[in-house]
Amino acid sequence: MTDAPARSETVAELHAQAAREYAEAEARRRAQDHRDDAGLSARGAEDAAAR
């Protein structure tokens, strides 16, 4: 089984790539949440000013 180290290296690389992709997606989701929250706050302030 000379393939075992190479195979486990590949699995580790795949896990690392998946972890990076998850972290990037999570960062994008959080940034969008912040933008959404800021937009809601701005709209709320505009509505309050209009009253």
Rosetta blueprint (number, residue, H / E / L):
1 M L
2 T L
3 D L
4 A H
5 P H
6 A H
7 R H
8 S H
9 E H
10 T H
11 V H
12 A H
13 E H
14 L H
15 H H
16 A H
17 Q H
18 A H
19 A H
20 R H
21 E H
22 Y H
23 A H
24 E H
25 A H
26 E H
27 A H
28 R H
29 R H
30 R H
31 A H
32 Q H
33 D H
34 H H
35 R H
36 D H
37 D H
38 A H
39 G H
40 L H
41 S H
42 A H
43 R H
44 G H
45 A H
46 E H
47 D H
48 A H
49 A H
50 A H
51 R L
